[in-house]
Amino acid sequence: MAKEQSSDARLEELRAEHGELAHVVIGDELYAFRTPQLHEFEDYQSRLRTEKNTGVCFRELAQMCCVTDLAKCKELFKRKPGVAVRIADALGELAGTDIEIKVGKG
């Protein structure tokens, strides 16, 4: 329980510093990721269209946006490579891909 409170406190510190975050706790380790900047997200979108191995794109976006220990993040992706896909999806949502847009005519 104390470790969980510690992760929550750390997450609040990171939010104060970086704004909105995607995060995951695996075991006792907190991994947190800031919203991608415009150029990072545009590069990611472009690479998704041209890269044969999209897993690389997911992982690199997550690593660029990591605000916790990058070495531990890279090790996580070696152990659980699918996590990068989920994180990239969450980063897309932070970047606005999940915003509902209503179009009116007239």
PyMOL commands that set and color helices and strands:
alter all, ss='L'
color gray80, all
select helices_A, chain A and resi 2-18+38-50+54-65+70-79+83-94
alter helices_A, ss='H'
color red, helices_A
select strands_A, chain A and resi 21-26+29-34
alter strands_A, ss='S'
color yellow, strands_A
deselect
rebuild
show_as cartoon
